[in-house]
Amino acid sequence: MQPFQFTLSNNGTVAGVHSVLQSSASRDDHRPLVVGLHGGCYDHQYFDATPKYSAALVSEALGVPFVSIDRPSYGGSSSVLPIPEGSDFYQETGRWLHSYILPKLWSEFGVPNRCNCVVLLSHSLGVMGGIVAGALHAQDDAPLYPLAGLIVNGMGNTQSPFMAGASPSFVPVDDDHALFPPDKKDTIMFKPGTVDPDILAHCERLNAVAPLAELTQFPAMWLPVWKEKWAPQVTTSVMFCLVEDDPFFVVNEEEMEVCVRAFRNSPRVDGSLVRTAPHCMELSYWSQGWYARCFGFAMECSAGFGSSN
C-alpha cells in the first residue's frame, strides 16, 4: 500500500496507507471506501503486514479502495491526550474520527474514486472508536461523509477469566504510553498452528507504542456502558464477529447474541463466531477468507446505500 499523511481541519494529523486503483473507478456504480481501524499495540501496518497478509489483495481484486490509518494517539497521527474532563479515551477517539479524520479520508479518497459510502473495519481496541463514530454520525444532521456499515472483530462484551485475573505486562515508555513485549504479545495473540511463521518474524516491526488510557480503562469505562450508551445509537448495518480462541473475552453463542442485540436500531446485524480462529484474525491463516467476507459485506452495504439514496 502507499503511505499518506494529511492535515485535518483542527490542525491535527492523520497518517496511514491506502490501496486505491485508478482503474477501479469504472468497475462498479456502488463502491464503498473501506477504512481499517487497528487494535491496541498495533498501527496501520496491521492491515498491511506482509504482501501475503494484506487487505490490499482483496481491495485490488475487487476494485474497492481501502485505507488503513494510525488511529489517534498512534504512529503518525495526532494524539487525543490529554482527555478533556467529562470524556474518555474512546469517546475522544470516536469524536476525532467522526469530526475530522473520516471527513478528510472521504474527501481525499472517497469522492475522487467515486465511492458512495464509507464502511469501517475495526479490530479489538479499534472497535470502540468505530462504534462511537457510528453513533455520532447517526446524531449528526449534516455529516461530512456517508457511513453505511460497521465491521467489528476482536471485541466482546465480557472479559475472560484470564484477562480479569491478570492483564498483560506492558513496558512503560513514558507516563502515558507503553509497549507490549513482542515475545509475550504473540503468545497471547496466536495459538500454535493459527499463524504463518513469517508473520511472527515481523512481530517487532508490527508492534507499536500504545496509549495507556486505551489499554487499561476499557474494562471499567467501556464494557459496562457500550450496550446502552453507544451501540443503540448506531443506525448503519453491522457485521459483528467473535473468534473462538480469543484470550481477552468470553466467547460463545450466548455472548454473540448479547452483542448482536445491542445494535437494536441497525437495519441489519450479522453475527458470527469463527471456530478455532485467533484474536488477530487479519494476521492469521484466516486472513484472506476474513477479508473477502469483510469486503463482500462492505459492497452489500454500498449497494443498499445506493439504492436507498
Phi and psi in degrees as GROMACS dihedral restraints (atoms count N, CA, C in turn):
[ dihedral_restraints ]
;  ai    aj    ak    al  type     phi  dphi    fc
    3     4     5     6     1  -101.6    20    10
    4     5     6     7     1   137.8    20    10
    6     7     8     9     1   -77.0    20    10
    7     8     9    10     1   155.7    20    10
    9    10    11    12     1  -149.9    20    10
   10    11    12    13     1   161.2    20    10
   12    13    14    15     1  -152.3    20    10
   13    14    15    16     1   126.8    20    10
   15    16    17    18     1  -123.4    20    10
   16    17    18    19     1   148.4    20    10
   18    19    20    21     1   -88.2    20    10
   19    20    21    22     1   133.5    20    10
   21    22    23    24     1   -92.4    20    10
   22    23    24    25     1   171.1    20    10
   24    25    26    27     1   -66.9    20    10
   25    26    27    28     1   -18.8    20    10
   27    28    29    30     1   -97.6    20    10
   28    29    30    31     1    14.1    20    10
   30    31    32    33     1    71.2    20    10
   31    32    33    34     1     9.2    20    10
   33    34    35    36     1   -79.2    20    10
   34    35    36    37     1  -176.8    20    10
   36    37    38    39     1  -131.9    20    10
   37    38    39    40     1   142.6    20    10
   39    40    41    42     1  -126.1    20    10
   40    41    42    43     1   134.7    20    10
   42    43    44    45     1  -127.9    20    10
   43    44    45    46     1   159.5    20    10
   45    46    47    48     1   169.5    20    10
   46    47    48    49     1  -156.4    20    10
   48    49    50    51     1  -135.1    20    10
   49    50    51    52     1   158.7    20    10
   51    52    53    54     1  -138.2    20    10
   52    53    54    55     1   153.2    20    10
   54    55    56    57     1  -120.8    20    10
   55    56    57    58     1    98.2    20    10
   57    58    59    60     1  -133.1    20    10
   58    59    60    61     1   116.4    20    10
   60    61    62    63     1  -101.4    20    10
   61    62    63    64     1   125.2    20    10
   63    64    65    66     1   -60.7    20    10
   64    65    66    67     1   -31.0    20    10
   66    67    68    69     1   -68.5    20    10
   67    68    69    70     1   -15.9    20    10
   69    70    71    72     1   -68.9    20    10
   70    71    72    73     1   -15.9    20    10
   72    73    74    75     1   -62.2    20    10
   73    74    75    76     1   -23.6    20    10
   75    76    77    78     1  -104.1    20    10
   76    77    78    79     1     3.1    20    10
   78    79    80    81     1   -78.4    20    10
   79    80    81    82     1   -36.2    20    10
   81    82    83    84     1  -154.7    20    10
   82    83    84    85     1   142.9    20    10
   84    85    86    87     1   -76.5    20    10
   85    86    87    88     1   -23.9    20    10
   87    88    89    90     1  -115.8    20    10
   88    89    90    91     1   102.0    20    10
   90    91    92    93     1  -136.1    20    10
   91    92    93    94     1   125.3    20    10
   93    94    95    96     1   -87.3    20    10
   94    95    96    97     1   159.7    20    10
   96    97    98    99     1  -100.7    20    10
   97    98    99   100     1   114.4    20    10
   99   100   101   102     1   -94.3    20    10
  100   101   102   103     1   128.4    20    10
  102   103   104   105     1  -117.4    20    10
  103   104   105   106     1   120.3    20    10
  105   106   107   108     1   -89.9    20    10
  106   107   108   109     1   131.9    20    10
  108   109   110   111     1  -117.9    20    10
  109   110   111   112     1   103.5    20    10
  111   112   113   114     1   -67.3    20    10
  112   113   114   115     1   165.4    20    10
  114   115   116   117     1   -87.6    20    10
  115   116   117   118     1  -170.4    20    10
  117   118   119   120     1   -70.2    20    10
  118   119   120   121     1   143.7    20    10
  120   121   122   123     1    66.4    20    10
  121   122   123   124     1    18.0    20    10
  123   124   125   126     1  -125.4    20    10
  124   125   126   127     1   177.5    20    10
  126   127   128   129     1  -138.8    20    10
  127   128   129   130     1  -158.3    20    10
  129   130   131   132     1   -58.6    20    10
  130   131   132   133     1   -22.8    20    10
  132   133   134   135     1   -65.8    20    10
  133   134   135   136     1   -16.3    20    10
  135   136   137   138     1   -55.3    20    10
  136   137   138   139     1   -39.8    20    10
  138   139   140   141     1   -91.4    20    10
  139   140   141   142     1     5.3    20    10
  141   142   143   144     1  -147.6    20    10
  142   143   144   145     1    53.5    20    10
  144   145   146   147     1   -68.8    20    10
  145   146   147   148     1   -49.5    20    10
  147   148   149   150     1  -144.4    20    10
  148   149   150   151     1   166.7    20    10
  150   151   152   153     1   -56.4    20    10
  151   152   153   154     1   -30.2    20    10
  153   154   155   156     1   -82.9    20    10
  154   155   156   157     1   -29.2    20    10
  156   157   158   159     1  -116.9    20    10
  157   158   159   160     1    76.0    20    10
  159   160   161   162     1  -146.5    20    10
  160   161   162   163     1   142.8    20    10
  162   163   164   165     1   -66.6    20    10
  163   164   165   166     1   -16.6    20    10
  165   166   167   168     1   -62.1    20    10
  166   167   168   169     1   -29.9    20    10
  168   169   170   171     1   -61.5    20    10
  169   170   171   172     1   -48.3    20    10
  171   172   173   174     1   -75.1    20    10
  172   173   174   175     1   -37.3    20    10
  174   175   176   177     1   -55.6    20    10
  175   176   177   178     1   -48.3    20    10
  177   178   179   180     1   -70.8    20    10
  178   179   180   181     1   -38.0    20    10
  180   181   182   183     1   -64.1    20    10
  181   182   183   184     1   -36.9    20    10
  183   184   185   186     1   -97.5    20    10
  184   185   186   187     1    -9.3    20    10
  186   187   188   189     1    70.0    20    10
  187   188   189   190     1    31.6    20    10
  189   190   191   192     1  -108.0    20    10
  190   191   192   193     1   118.0    20    10
  192   193   194   195     1   -61.4    20    10
  193   194   195   196     1   139.6    20    10
  195   196   197   198     1  -132.3    20    10
  196   197   198   199     1   138.6    20    10
  198   199   200   201     1  -128.8    20    10
  199   200   201   202     1   131.1    20    10
  201   202   203   204     1  -117.3    20    10
  202   203   204   205     1   120.6    20    10
  204   205   206   207     1  -106.0    20    10
  205   206   207   208     1   158.5    20    10
  207   208   209   210     1   -76.5    20    10
  208   209   210   211     1   117.4    20    10
  210   211   212   213     1   -62.4    20    10
  211   212   213   214     1   158.5    20    10
  213   214   215   216     1   -49.8    20    10
  214   215   216   217     1   134.3    20    10
  216   217   218   219     1    81.8    20    10
  217   218   219   220     1    10.0    20    10
  219   220   221   222     1  -124.0    20    10
  220   221   222   223     1   145.6    20    10
  222   223   224   225     1    51.0    20    10
  223   224   225   226     1  -127.2    20    10
  225   226   227   228     1   -87.5    20    10
  226   227   228   229     1     3.6    20    10
  228   229   230   231     1   -93.8    20    10
  229   230   231   232     1   152.2    20    10
  231   232   233   234     1   -65.6    20    10
  232   233   234   235     1   155.5    20    10
  234   235   236   237     1   -89.7    20    10
  235   236   237   238     1   147.7    20    10
  237   238   239   240     1   -91.8    20    10
  238   239   240   241     1    -2.5    20    10
  240   241   242   243     1   -78.7    20    10
  241   242   243   244     1   147.7    20    10
  243   244   245   246     1   -74.4    20    10
  244   245   246   247     1   152.9    20    10
  246   247   248   249     1   -77.3    20    10
  247   248   249   250     1   129.9    20    10
  249   250   251   252     1   -61.9    20    10
  250   251   252   253     1   150.2    20    10
  252   253   254   255     1   -60.2    20    10
  253   254   255   256     1   136.7    20    10
  255   256   257   258     1    89.7    20    10
  256   257   258   259     1    -3.9    20    10
  258   259   260   261     1  -117.9    20    10
  259   260   261   262     1  -173.8    20    10
  261   262   263   264     1  -147.3    20    10
  262   263   264   265     1   174.3    20    10
  264   265   266   267     1   -59.6    20    10
  265   266   267   268     1   -41.2    20    10
  267   268   269   270     1   -70.7    20    10
  268   269   270   271     1   -39.8    20    10
  270   271   272   273     1   -66.0    20    10
  271   272   273   274     1   -41.5    20    10
  273   274   275   276     1   -67.6    20    10
  274   275   276   277     1   -37.7    20    10
  276   277   278   279     1   -61.1    20    10
  277   278   279   280     1   -46.9    20    10
  279   280   281   282     1   -62.6    20    10
  280   281   282   283     1   -37.2    20    10
  282   283   284   285     1   -66.1    20    10
  283   284   285   286     1   -43.5    20    10
  285   286   287   288     1   -62.8    20    10
  286   287   288   289     1   -42.6    20    10
  288   289   290   291     1   -59.4    20    10
  289   290   291   292     1   -50.8    20    10
  291   292   293   294     1   -70.1    20    10
  292   293   294   295     1   -42.8    20    10
  294   295   296   297     1   -84.1    20    10
  295   296   297   298     1   -31.5    20    10
  297   298   299   300     1  -124.7    20    10
  298   299   300   301     1   -49.5    20    10
  300   301   302   303     1   -75.9    20    10
  301   302   303   304     1   -52.6    20    10
  303   304   305   306     1   -64.8    20    10
  304   305   306   307     1   -39.1    20    10
  306   307   308   309     1   -58.7    20    10
  307   308   309   310     1   -39.0    20    10
  309   310   311   312     1   -68.4    20    10
  310   311   312   313     1   -44.4    20    10
  312   313   314   315     1   -62.9    20    10
  313   314   315   316     1   -37.1    20    10
  315   316   317   318     1   -64.0    20    10
  316   317   318   319     1   -45.2    20    10
  318   319   320   321     1   -70.2    20    10
  319   320   321   322     1   -31.8    20    10
  321   322   323   324     1   -86.5    20    10
  322   323   324   325     1   -34.2    20    10
  324   325   326   327     1  -119.2    20    10
  325   326   327   328     1   -37.8    20    10
  327   328   329   330     1   -71.4    20    10
  328   329   330   331     1   -55.6    20    10
  330   331   332   333     1   -63.5    20    10
  331   332   333   334     1   -49.8    20    10
  333   334   335   336     1   -61.8    20    10
  334   335   336   337     1   -26.1    20    10
  336   337   338   339     1  -100.1    20    10
  337   338   339   340     1    16.0    20    10
  339   340   341   342     1    55.1    20    10
  340   341   342   343     1    37.0    20    10
  342   343   344   345     1   -74.0    20    10
  343   344   345   346     1   156.1    20    10
  345   346   347   348     1  -111.7    20    10
  346   347   348   349     1    -3.5    20    10
  348   349   350   351     1  -167.6    20    10
  349   350   351   352     1   170.7    20    10
  351   352   353   354     1  -112.5    20    10
  352   353   354   355     1   139.4    20    10
  354   355   356   357     1  -126.8    20    10
  355   356   357   358     1   128.6    20    10
  357   358   359   360     1   -92.7    20    10
  358   359   360   361     1   131.1    20    10
  360   361   362   363     1  -111.3    20    10
  361   362   363   364     1   103.5    20    10
  363   364   365   366     1  -114.6    20    10
  364   365   366   367     1   140.3    20    10
  366   367   368   369     1  -124.3    20    10
  367   368   369   370     1   133.8    20    10
  369   370   371   372     1    52.9    20    10
  370   371   372   373     1  -122.7    20    10
  372   373   374   375     1   -69.0    20    10
  373   374   375   376     1    -7.3    20    10
  375   376   377   378     1   -78.0    20    10
  376   377   378   379     1   -13.3    20    10
  378   379   380   381     1   -66.3    20    10
  379   380   381   382     1   -40.1    20    10
  381   382   383   384     1   -59.2    20    10
  382   383   384   385     1   -49.3    20    10
  384   385   386   387     1   -61.4    20    10
  385   386   387   388     1   -36.5    20    10
  387   388   389   390     1   -64.6    20    10
  388   389   390   391     1   -43.8    20    10
  390   391   392   393     1   -66.7    20    10
  391   392   393   394     1   -43.3    20    10
  393   394   395   396     1   -62.2    20    10
  394   395   396   397     1   -43.3    20    10
  396   397   398   399     1   -60.3    20    10
  397   398   399   400     1   -40.8    20    10
  399   400   401   402     1   -62.6    20    10
  400   401   402   403     1   -39.7    20    10
  402   403   404   405     1   -67.0    20    10
  403   404   405   406     1   -43.4    20    10
  405   406   407   408     1   -65.6    20    10
  406   407   408   409     1   -36.3    20    10
  408   409   410   411     1   -61.9    20    10
  409   410   411   412     1   -41.6    20    10
  411   412   413   414     1   -65.9    20    10
  412   413   414   415     1   -28.8    20    10
  414   415   416   417     1   -84.2    20    10
  415   416   417   418     1   -13.6    20    10
  417   418   419   420     1   -84.9    20    10
  418   419   420   421     1   121.2    20    10
  420   421   422   423     1   -72.2    20    10
  421   422   423   424     1   -21.9    20    10
  423   424   425   426     1  -140.4    20    10
  424   425   426   427     1    66.1    20    10
  426   427   428   429     1   -64.8    20    10
  427   428   429   430     1   149.3    20    10
  429   430   431   432     1   -91.4    20    10
  430   431   432   433     1     9.0    20    10
  432   433   434   435     1  -156.2    20    10
  433   434   435   436     1   150.1    20    10
  435   436   437   438     1   -92.4    20    10
  436   437   438   439     1   114.6    20    10
  438   439   440   441     1  -100.0    20    10
  439   440   441   442     1   127.1    20    10
  441   442   443   444     1  -119.3    20    10
  442   443   444   445     1   -15.6    20    10
  444   445   446   447     1  -162.2    20    10
  445   446   447   448     1   157.5    20    10
  447   448   449   450     1  -137.1    20    10
  448   449   450   451     1   124.6    20    10
  450   451   452   453     1  -109.1    20    10
  451   452   453   454     1   128.6    20    10
  453   454   455   456     1  -121.1    20    10
  454   455   456   457     1   130.3    20    10
  456   457   458   459     1  -148.3    20    10
  457   458   459   460     1   135.1    20    10
  459   460   461   462     1    84.8    20    10
  460   461   462   463     1    16.6    20    10
  462   463   464   465     1  -136.9    20    10
  463   464   465   466     1   117.4    20    10
  465   466   467   468     1  -104.0    20    10
  466   467   468   469     1  -157.5    20    10
  468   469   470   471     1  -113.3    20    10
  469   470   471   472     1   -26.6    20    10
  471   472   473   474     1  -126.8    20    10
  472   473   474   475     1   126.2    20    10
  474   475   476   477     1   -62.1    20    10
  475   476   477   478     1   142.8    20    10
  477   478   479   480     1   -70.6    20    10
  478   479   480   481     1   154.8    20    10
  480   481   482   483     1   -55.9    20    10
  481   482   483   484     1   -35.2    20    10
  483   484   485   486     1   -59.3    20    10
  484   485   486   487     1   -46.7    20    10
  486   487   488   489     1   -75.2    20    10
  487   488   489   490     1   -37.9    20    10
  489   490   491   492     1   -65.7    20    10
  490   491   492   493     1   -29.9    20    10
  492   493   494   495     1   -87.8    20    10
  493   494   495   496     1   -30.5    20    10
  495   496   497   498     1  -156.6    20    10
  496   497   498   499     1    99.7    20    10
  498   499   500   501     1   -73.0    20    10
  499   500   501   502     1   159.3    20    10
  501   502   503   504     1   -57.7    20    10
  502   503   504   505     1   151.2    20    10
  504   505   506   507     1   -88.9    20    10
  505   506   507   508     1   104.3    20    10
  507   508   509   510     1   -89.6    20    10
  508   509   510   511     1   147.2    20    10
  510   511   512   513     1   -96.8    20    10
  511   512   513   514     1   118.5    20    10
  513   514   515   516     1   -62.1    20    10
  514   515   516   517     1   138.3    20    10
  516   517   518   519     1  -103.1    20    10
  517   518   519   520     1   -43.4    20    10
  519   520   521   522     1  -154.1    20    10
  520   521   522   523     1  -165.2    20    10
  522   523   524   525     1   -64.9    20    10
  523   524   525   526     1   -23.6    20    10
  525   526   527   528     1  -117.1    20    10
  526   527   528   529     1    -3.4    20    10
  528   529   530   531     1  -137.1    20    10
  529   530   531   532     1   156.6    20    10
  531   532   533   534     1  -150.1    20    10
  532   533   534   535     1   166.2    20    10
  534   535   536   537     1  -119.2    20    10
  535   536   537   538     1   147.5    20    10
  537   538   539   540     1   -94.0    20    10
  538   539   540   541     1   114.8    20    10
  540   541   542   543     1   -51.3    20    10
  541   542   543   544     1   125.3    20    10
  543   544   545   546     1   -55.4    20    10
  544   545   546   547     1   -41.7    20    10
  546   547   548   549     1   -64.1    20    10
  547   548   549   550     1   -41.3    20    10
  549   550   551   552     1   -73.4    20    10
  550   551   552   553     1   -34.2    20    10
  552   553   554   555     1   -61.1    20    10
  553   554   555   556     1   -50.9    20    10
  555   556   557   558     1   -67.4    20    10
  556   557   558   559     1   -32.1    20    10
  558   559   560   561     1   -62.5    20    10
  559   560   561   562     1   -36.4    20    10
  561   562   563   564     1   -80.1    20    10
  562   563   564   565     1   -41.5    20    10
  564   565   566   567     1   -71.6    20    10
  565   566   567   568     1   -30.9    20    10
  567   568   569   570     1  -130.9    20    10
  568   569   570   571     1   129.1    20    10
  570   571   572   573     1   -83.7    20    10
  571   572   573   574     1   153.6    20    10
  573   574   575   576     1   -53.6    20    10
  574   575   576   577     1   137.4    20    10
  576   577   578   579     1    87.4    20    10
  577   578   579   580     1     2.0    20    10
  579   580   581   582     1  -104.8    20    10
  580   581   582   583     1    -6.3    20    10
  582   583   584   585     1  -140.4    20    10
  583   584   585   586     1   144.1    20    10
  585   586   587   588     1   -66.8    20    10
  586   587   588   589     1   131.4    20    10
  588   589   590   591     1   -54.5    20    10
  589   590   591   592     1   -26.5    20    10
  591   592   593   594     1   -62.4    20    10
  592   593   594   595     1   -35.7    20    10
  594   595   596   597     1   -66.6    20    10
  595   596   597   598     1   -42.0    20    10
  597   598   599   600     1   -63.0    20    10
  598   599   600   601     1   -29.2    20    10
  600   601   602   603     1   -68.6    20    10
  601   602   603   604     1   -18.1    20    10
  603   604   605   606     1  -101.5    20    10
  604   605   606   607     1    12.3    20    10
  606   607   608   609     1   -56.3    20    10
  607   608   609   610     1   -46.9    20    10
  609   610   611   612     1   -64.9    20    10
  610   611   612   613     1   -39.1    20    10
  612   613   614   615     1   -65.8    20    10
  613   614   615   616     1   -36.7    20    10
  615   616   617   618     1   -80.5    20    10
  616   617   618   619     1   -13.8    20    10
  618   619   620   621     1   -73.0    20    10
  619   620   621   622     1   148.4    20    10
  621   622   623   624     1  -142.6    20    10
  622   623   624   625     1   145.1    20    10
  624   625   626   627     1   -63.1    20    10
  625   626   627   628     1   134.7    20    10
  627   628   629   630     1  -125.7    20    10
  628   629   630   631     1   149.7    20    10
  630   631   632   633     1   -72.7    20    10
  631   632   633   634     1   129.1    20    10
  633   634   635   636     1   -60.7    20    10
  634   635   636   637     1   -33.8    20    10
  636   637   638   639     1   -57.8    20    10
  637   638   639   640     1   -39.2    20    10
  639   640   641   642     1   -70.3    20    10
  640   641   642   643     1   -42.6    20    10
  642   643   644   645     1   -70.1    20    10
  643   644   645   646     1   -34.2    20    10
  645   646   647   648     1  -103.6    20    10
  646   647   648   649     1   -18.6    20    10
  648   649   650   651     1   -97.1    20    10
  649   650   651   652     1   -12.3    20    10
  651   652   653   654     1   -66.3    20    10
  652   653   654   655     1   -30.0    20    10
  654   655   656   657     1   -62.9    20    10
  655   656   657   658     1   -34.6    20    10
  657   658   659   660     1   -96.9    20    10
  658   659   660   661     1   -29.2    20    10
  660   661   662   663     1  -108.7    20    10
  661   662   663   664     1   -11.0    20    10
  663   664   665   666     1  -117.2    20    10
  664   665   666   667     1   -55.1    20    10
  666   667   668   669     1   -56.5    20    10
  667   668   669   670     1   -39.3    20    10
  669   670   671   672     1   -72.7    20    10
  670   671   672   673     1   -16.9    20    10
  672   673   674   675     1  -119.7    20    10
  673   674   675   676     1   -16.5    20    10
  675   676   677   678     1   -63.7    20    10
  676   677   678   679     1   -34.3    20    10
  678   679   680   681     1   -69.4    20    10
  679   680   681   682     1   -29.9    20    10
  681   682   683   684     1   -98.8    20    10
  682   683   684   685     1   -36.4    20    10
  684   685   686   687     1   -87.3    20    10
  685   686   687   688     1   -37.0    20    10
  687   688   689   690     1  -116.2    20    10
  688   689   690   691     1   -51.1    20    10
  690   691   692   693     1   -57.2    20    10
  691   692   693   694     1   -41.4    20    10
  693   694   695   696     1   -65.3    20    10
  694   695   696   697     1   -17.9    20    10
  696   697   698   699     1   -83.6    20    10
  697   698   699   700     1   -14.2    20    10
  699   700   701   702     1   -73.3    20    10
  700   701   702   703     1   130.4    20    10
  702   703   704   705     1  -119.3    20    10
  703   704   705   706     1     7.8    20    10
  705   706   707   708     1   -92.3    20    10
  706   707   708   709     1   171.4    20    10
  708   709   710   711     1   -67.8    20    10
  709   710   711   712     1   149.5    20    10
  711   712   713   714     1  -133.3    20    10
  712   713   714   715     1   137.0    20    10
  714   715   716   717     1  -116.8    20    10
  715   716   717   718     1   114.7    20    10
  717   718   719   720     1  -113.8    20    10
  718   719   720   721     1   124.0    20    10
  720   721   722   723     1  -127.7    20    10
  721   722   723   724     1   133.2    20    10
  723   724   725   726     1  -114.0    20    10
  724   725   726   727     1   147.0    20    10
  726   727   728   729     1  -108.7    20    10
  727   728   729   730     1   142.8    20    10
  729   730   731   732     1   -63.7    20    10
  730   731   732   733     1   -40.1    20    10
  732   733   734   735     1   -95.5    20    10
  733   734   735   736     1    48.1    20    10
  735   736   737   738     1   -92.1    20    10
  736   737   738   739     1   116.6    20    10
  738   739   740   741     1   -74.1    20    10
  739   740   741   742     1   -14.7    20    10
  741   742   743   744     1   -92.3    20    10
  742   743   744   745     1   -20.3    20    10
  744   745   746   747     1  -136.3    20    10
  745   746   747   748     1   153.9    20    10
  747   748   749   750     1   -69.5    20    10
  748   749   750   751     1   127.2    20    10
  750   751   752   753     1  -127.7    20    10
  751   752   753   754     1   116.8    20    10
  753   754   755   756     1  -162.1    20    10
  754   755   756   757     1   177.7    20    10
  756   757   758   759     1   -63.8    20    10
  757   758   759   760     1   -34.9    20    10
  759   760   761   762     1   -65.9    20    10
  760   761   762   763     1   -42.9    20    10
  762   763   764   765     1   -63.1    20    10
  763   764   765   766     1   -38.9    20    10
  765   766   767   768     1   -60.7    20    10
  766   767   768   769     1   -43.9    20    10
  768   769   770   771     1   -63.0    20    10
  769   770   771   772     1   -38.8    20    10
  771   772   773   774     1   -60.1    20    10
  772   773   774   775     1   -44.9    20    10
  774   775   776   777     1   -66.7    20    10
  775   776   777   778     1   -44.2    20    10
  777   778   779   780     1   -63.8    20    10
  778   779   780   781     1   -42.8    20    10
  780   781   782   783     1   -66.2    20    10
  781   782   783   784     1   -21.7    20    10
  783   784   785   786     1   -63.2    20    10
  784   785   786   787     1   -28.3    20    10
  786   787   788   789     1   -90.8    20    10
  787   788   789   790     1    60.9    20    10
  789   790   791   792     1   -73.8    20    10
  790   791   792   793     1   -13.8    20    10
  792   793   794   795     1  -105.8    20    10
  793   794   795   796     1     8.3    20    10
  795   796   797   798     1   -84.7    20    10
  796   797   798   799     1   138.7    20    10
  798   799   800   801     1   -68.8    20    10
  799   800   801   802     1   -23.3    20    10
  801   802   803   804     1  -148.9    20    10
  802   803   804   805     1   129.8    20    10
  804   805   806   807     1  -133.7    20    10
  805   806   807   808     1   110.7    20    10
  807   808   809   810     1   -95.8    20    10
  808   809   810   811     1   126.3    20    10
  810   811   812   813     1  -117.5    20    10
  811   812   813   814     1   141.1    20    10
  813   814   815   816     1  -149.7    20    10
  814   815   816   817     1   149.8    20    10
  816   817   818   819     1  -119.0    20    10
  817   818   819   820     1   115.3    20    10
  819   820   821   822     1   -91.5    20    10
  820   821   822   823     1   110.9    20    10
  822   823   824   825     1   -66.7    20    10
  823   824   825   826     1   137.2    20    10
  825   826   827   828     1    66.3    20    10
  826   827   828   829     1    -0.6    20    10
  828   829   830   831     1   -77.1    20    10
  829   830   831   832     1   149.0    20    10
  831   832   833   834     1   -86.7    20    10
  832   833   834   835     1   174.0    20    10
  834   835   836   837     1   -57.5    20    10
  835   836   837   838     1   -48.2    20    10
  837   838   839   840     1   -90.9    20    10
  838   839   840   841     1    72.2    20    10
  840   841   842   843     1   -61.6    20    10
  841   842   843   844     1   -33.4    20    10
  843   844   845   846     1   -65.8    20    10
  844   845   846   847     1   -19.8    20    10
  846   847   848   849     1  -102.3    20    10
  847   848   849   850     1     2.4    20    10
  849   850   851   852     1  -103.8    20    10
  850   851   852   853     1  -175.5    20    10
  852   853   854   855     1   -64.4    20    10
  853   854   855   856     1   -16.4    20    10
  855   856   857   858     1   -81.9    20    10
  856   857   858   859     1    -6.9    20    10
  858   859   860   861     1   -47.2    20    10
  859   860   861   862     1   -61.3    20    10
  861   862   863   864     1   -71.0    20    10
  862   863   864   865     1   -32.2    20    10
  864   865   866   867     1   -64.2    20    10
  865   866   867   868     1   -41.4    20    10
  867   868   869   870     1   -66.4    20    10
  868   869   870   871     1   -45.4    20    10
  870   871   872   873     1   -60.6    20    10
  871   872   873   874     1   -40.1    20    10
  873   874   875   876     1   -60.2    20    10
  874   875   876   877     1   -40.3    20    10
  876   877   878   879     1   -68.2    20    10
  877   878   879   880     1   -41.2    20    10
  879   880   881   882     1   -63.3    20    10
  880   881   882   883     1   -46.6    20    10
  882   883   884   885     1   -68.7    20    10
  883   884   885   886     1   -33.9    20    10
  885   886   887   888     1   -63.2    20    10
  886   887   888   889     1   -44.6    20    10
  888   889   890   891     1   -61.6    20    10
  889   890   891   892     1   -43.5    20    10
  891   892   893   894     1   -61.1    20    10
  892   893   894   895     1   -39.5    20    10
  894   895   896   897     1   -68.7    20    10
  895   896   897   898     1   -34.9    20    10
  897   898   899   900     1   -65.5    20    10
  898   899   900   901     1   -41.4    20    10
  900   901   902   903     1   -59.8    20    10
  901   902   903   904     1   -41.9    20    10
  903   904   905   906     1   -63.8    20    10
  904   905   906   907     1   -43.2    20    10
  906   907   908   909     1   -64.1    20    10
  907   908   909   910     1   -43.7    20    10
  909   910   911   912     1   -64.6    20    10
  910   911   912   913     1   -39.9    20    10
  912   913   914   915     1   -64.5    20    10
  913   914   915   916     1   -41.6    20    10
  915   916   917   918     1   -66.4    20    10
  916   917   918   919     1   -35.8    20    10
  918   919   920   921     1   -76.6    20    10
  919   920   921   922     1   -20.4    20    10
  921   922   923   924     1  -102.3    20    10
  922   923   924   925     1    -0.6    20    10
